Each structure stands twice: as C-alpha cells, then as structure tokens.
Amino acid sequence: MAAMAQGPLGNCQLQNLLDERGITPAEFARRIGWSSRMVYHWCSNKRKMSLEAVYAASQFLGVPMEALYDWNKPSKKAQAERQ
C-alpha cells in the first residue's frame, strides 16, 4: 500500500494559544458554543477543526486563522515533482 501524502495542515495550536491567555479549554468551549469534548479533540490533535471553528476561534482569540495550526511547507522535491 502506498503512503499517503501529508497535507499542509500540521498540529493544532489551540491549546498553546489558550495557555498563553490563561483560558481553559472548558471555558473556551463554553464561550464559543462548542462542546468541551470537541475542543478537547482539537487541543489533543485527535480531530481537525472545521473552517467555521477555526474562524470562530481566531475571532475569539484575536489571531489570524493561520495561527491555529502549524503549516507543513512542501519540500523542494515535492514542489519540483508538481511542475
């Protein structure tokens, strides 16, 4: 079986952003209207956030949407193969 190509979306940075602001995941969930279980999954990288959730989190935290995830840049080899 062939290995799956890794996409550009890396680890979720939500937990780090919450820690920097002294906000617990449970408090964050309550304030943005998502379940605390779903926020736990995002913070522990068990599930990816939806676009709607990324937008809501970025607005609440006052950060660009891109700040919610690490972004994997394609290697030079992968870029060359695409051309």
Residue frames as qw, qx, qy, qz and C-alpha x, y, z in Angstrom:
[[0.000, 0.889, 0.457, 0.000, 0.00, 0.00, 0.00],
 [0.398, 0.511, -0.019, 0.762, 1.32, 3.45, -0.94],
 [0.295, -0.380, -0.459, 0.747, 1.96, 6.00, 1.77],
 [0.100, 0.882, 0.454, 0.080, -0.47, 8.89, 1.91],
 [0.365, 0.457, -0.053, 0.810, 0.90, 12.30, 1.11],
 [0.296, -0.511, -0.514, 0.622, 0.97, 14.56, 4.10],
 [0.128, 0.845, 0.398, 0.335, -1.16, 17.65, 3.66],
 [0.258, 0.556, -0.187, 0.768, -0.24, 21.18, 4.61],
 [0.538, -0.675, 0.004, -0.505, -2.15, 21.13, 7.91],
 [0.429, 0.257, -0.752, 0.430, 0.05, 20.27, 10.88],
 [0.341, -0.344, -0.761, 0.431, -0.61, 20.29, 14.62],
 [0.210, -0.831, -0.384, -0.343, -3.36, 22.40, 16.15],
 [0.349, 0.240, -0.382, 0.821, -2.04, 25.31, 18.22],
 [0.435, -0.665, -0.310, -0.522, -5.28, 25.98, 20.08],
 [0.756, -0.529, -0.318, 0.219, -4.04, 24.63, 23.43],
 [0.558, -0.032, -0.092, 0.824, -0.91, 26.81, 23.24],
 [0.020, -0.462, -0.196, -0.865, -2.98, 29.89, 22.38],
 [0.598, -0.659, -0.346, -0.297, -5.38, 29.20, 25.25],
 [0.756, -0.354, -0.275, 0.477, -2.48, 28.63, 27.68],
 [0.378, 0.208, -0.005, 0.902, -0.92, 31.96, 26.68],
 [0.252, -0.479, -0.173, -0.823, -4.19, 33.69, 27.58],
 [0.117, -0.098, 0.768, -0.622, -4.92, 31.73, 30.77],
 [0.707, 0.065, -0.031, -0.704, -8.12, 30.25, 29.32],
 [0.477, -0.112, 0.869, -0.076, -9.07, 26.63, 29.93],
 [0.086, -0.055, -0.819, -0.565, -10.44, 24.53, 27.07],
 [0.064, -0.545, -0.825, 0.136, -13.72, 24.16, 29.01],
 [0.006, 0.680, 0.228, -0.696, -14.07, 27.94, 29.36],
 [0.041, 0.313, -0.545, -0.777, -13.21, 28.42, 25.70],
 [0.051, -0.263, -0.915, -0.303, -15.83, 25.82, 24.69],
 [0.029, -0.656, -0.657, 0.370, -18.48, 27.49, 26.82],
 [0.003, -0.656, -0.024, 0.754, -17.73, 30.93, 25.44],
 [0.160, 0.322, -0.577, -0.733, -17.71, 29.99, 21.74],
 [0.751, 0.146, 0.131, -0.630, -20.55, 27.49, 21.92],
 [0.658, 0.293, -0.679, -0.139, -18.75, 24.25, 21.03],
 [0.894, -0.414, -0.143, -0.095, -18.78, 21.17, 23.23],
 [0.344, -0.781, 0.522, -0.008, -15.87, 20.77, 25.62],
 [0.842, -0.039, 0.521, 0.136, -15.35, 17.27, 24.21],
 [0.672, 0.679, 0.170, 0.242, -14.85, 18.67, 20.70],
 [0.026, 0.937, -0.307, 0.163, -12.43, 21.32, 21.99],
 [0.674, -0.498, 0.543, 0.050, -10.50, 18.56, 23.80],
 [0.845, 0.282, 0.398, 0.220, -10.22, 16.66, 20.49],
 [0.432, 0.866, -0.038, 0.248, -8.86, 19.76, 18.76],
 [0.255, -0.868, 0.405, -0.136, -6.39, 20.56, 21.54],
 [0.684, -0.365, 0.628, 0.066, -5.09, 16.99, 21.58],
 [0.223, 0.488, -0.636, -0.554, -4.88, 16.77, 17.76],
 [0.419, 0.136, 0.895, -0.075, -7.38, 13.92, 17.62],
 [0.404, 0.694, 0.585, 0.118, -9.59, 15.86, 15.19],
 [0.294, 0.127, 0.204, 0.925, -9.08, 18.80, 12.87],
 [0.157, 0.520, 0.388, -0.745, -11.12, 21.94, 13.38],
 [0.431, 0.663, 0.571, 0.219, -13.73, 22.83, 10.78],
 [0.301, 0.387, 0.151, 0.858, -13.31, 26.06, 8.87],
 [0.361, -0.753, -0.283, -0.472, -16.18, 27.52, 10.89],
 [0.753, -0.599, -0.172, 0.210, -14.47, 26.55, 14.15],
 [0.630, 0.010, 0.030, 0.776, -11.11, 27.97, 13.03],
 [0.056, 0.586, 0.212, 0.780, -12.81, 31.25, 12.14],
 [0.549, -0.754, -0.247, -0.263, -14.69, 31.42, 15.47],
 [0.789, -0.419, -0.112, 0.434, -11.53, 30.62, 17.43],
 [0.503, 0.215, 0.083, 0.833, -9.46, 33.19, 15.53],
 [0.151, -0.697, -0.216, -0.667, -12.06, 35.88, 16.18],
 [0.695, -0.685, -0.208, -0.060, -12.32, 34.99, 19.86],
 [0.784, -0.352, 0.007, 0.511, -8.55, 34.81, 20.38],
 [0.098, 0.955, -0.088, -0.267, -7.73, 37.80, 18.17],
 [0.414, -0.426, 0.670, 0.445, -5.29, 35.89, 15.97],
 [0.471, 0.395, -0.504, -0.606, -5.16, 35.18, 12.23],
 [0.945, 0.031, 0.040, -0.323, -6.79, 31.91, 11.21],
 [0.718, 0.472, -0.486, 0.158, -3.37, 30.62, 10.13],
 [0.071, -0.565, 0.644, -0.511, -2.18, 30.80, 13.75],
 [0.814, -0.228, 0.259, -0.467, -4.48, 27.94, 14.78],
 [0.981, 0.076, 0.157, 0.084, -2.37, 25.29, 13.01],
 [0.370, -0.525, 0.572, 0.511, 1.24, 24.60, 12.11],
 [0.723, 0.625, -0.012, -0.292, 1.55, 24.59, 8.34],
 [0.739, -0.184, 0.529, 0.374, 3.74, 22.00, 6.64],
 [0.310, 0.746, -0.308, -0.503, 5.50, 23.55, 3.70],
 [0.950, 0.305, 0.066, 0.001, 6.01, 21.22, 0.72],
 [0.648, -0.428, 0.389, 0.495, 9.59, 20.07, 0.27],
 [0.164, 0.640, -0.426, -0.618, 11.55, 21.32, -2.72],
 [0.115, -0.081, 0.946, 0.293, 11.41, 17.79, -4.12],
 [0.262, 0.538, 0.778, -0.192, 7.59, 17.72, -3.87],
 [0.232, 0.775, 0.055, -0.585, 7.38, 21.16, -5.49],
 [0.045, 0.481, -0.688, -0.541, 9.61, 20.01, -8.36],
 [0.199, 0.148, 0.961, 0.121, 7.51, 16.87, -8.88],
 [0.299, 0.675, 0.550, -0.391, 4.38, 19.01, -9.28],
 [0.175, 0.724, -0.217, -0.631, 5.92, 21.04, -12.08]]
